[in-house]
């Protein structure tokens, strides 16, 4: 909603607009037949809304359940005691490491007024350079360090175990992860543009990532030839539809 008002958002916890809600639902339609076993999101509501709304379109009809491990009491109180219900659920892990880049003193400021105050070149440098941060904020490099480290330590092991993972985050944390997956240079990542509400599909196989771009729709059968687990998943879908 702050993008709509032309404000710097950063780590301020601002929800989606109606357009954002519609984009998330459309994104869900693109991945409706792609398996999802786990969801990782940032701690910010707009990323969590995106993931939840997308999953309303998924053919599995499993319920995303946010895990709460911040304290012993939170873990106990949010426990699911039905094995059947657990199988019909998808765990959702929220983490600050996937948050948007923290924009420091710019958060909540109008972008046009900020450019008039500091100069367009200075603001452009803060927003688009790799290693220069806004006042009291994070550079893309700093954001990349935390996001990529989390991806390597917590998400990649799930992929190695055969899980299919959905990550819902933000422009800069996702750019950071894509920089790692596609082995981009610091110059290349600064010019990388991501469209809101457009899912990107990566295949993990034998320790390597390959990009499939954005799924065009639920009938993109070529996706399922990449790994054995996806081929089995596709076979199950075909059997269900008969």
KAWO-V407635 format. One line per field, one symbol per residue. phi: phi as a letter, one per 30 degrees, with the letter a starting at -180 (. if undefined). A space follows every 50 residues. Layout:
# KAWO-V407635
phi: ???
This chain:
# KAWO-V407635
phi: .dedcicdchcdccddddddddddddddddceccdbcbbcbddcddddde ddddddcdddhdcdcddbcdaddddddcdcccdddedcbbdcccaddcdd edchdddjdddddddddcjddddddddcddcccdeibcddddddeddddd eddbdeeddddjdcccccbbedddedddeddchdddddddcdccddicdc cbccbhibcbdcicedldcddeedddbddddddddddddddd
